[in-house]
Amino acid sequence: MSEIIIGKCIKIHSKLGPELFESVYKTILFYELSKDSIYCERQKPISVHYDNIKIDLGFIADRIVENKVLLELKSIENILNVHKKQLLTYLKLTGLKLGLLINFNSNLVKDGITEL
């Protein structure tokens, strides 16, 4: 699944280039995945479960693909450790095993991909 997602990101980036708002990339990636009947949830709320209670803290994953891959999409100058920690937190809370942090503001989008 990650190969398909990365391929679509490369396609989008090659057509649009870097430096657009991340909302543009998020919307077009959702369109590209949907076009191929790949299930993708947008802006998925993530809760914390503690002592049989559910706590909503405002965590929201950008995209979850096929209930397997969590995506955090950025269009920023540099990926920072805080962005990686955000993805790791979301992976821990959802129980998903694979997360992709993708920065579209790279000369080559493949250089802006962090897989956790």
C-alpha positions, 0 to 999 in steps of 0.5 A: 500500500505504501508503494501505491501511496508514494507513487501517487504522491510523486505523480501529484508532485510532478504535476504541481511541484512544491510550495502549494498549500498542504490542503491542495495536496491533501485534497488531490491525494484523496481524489487520486486514491478514491479514483482507484477505489482505495478507501481513505478517511480524511481528518480522522479524529483520534481518541485516547482510551484510559481506564475504560474512558474515551478522551477526545483531545483534538488529535486528527490524522490527515489521512488513514488509507485502507485502515492500514497506513496513517498519513501526515501530509505537510508542505513546509520548509523542513520536517522537524522532530515534532512532526515525527513525534506527532506521527508516532503518537498517532500510530501508538493511539490507533494501533496502526503499524505504518505511518508516512510523513510526506513533505510536498515542499521538497524539490523531489517528493521522494526526499520528503518522505519519512516512513515510521 
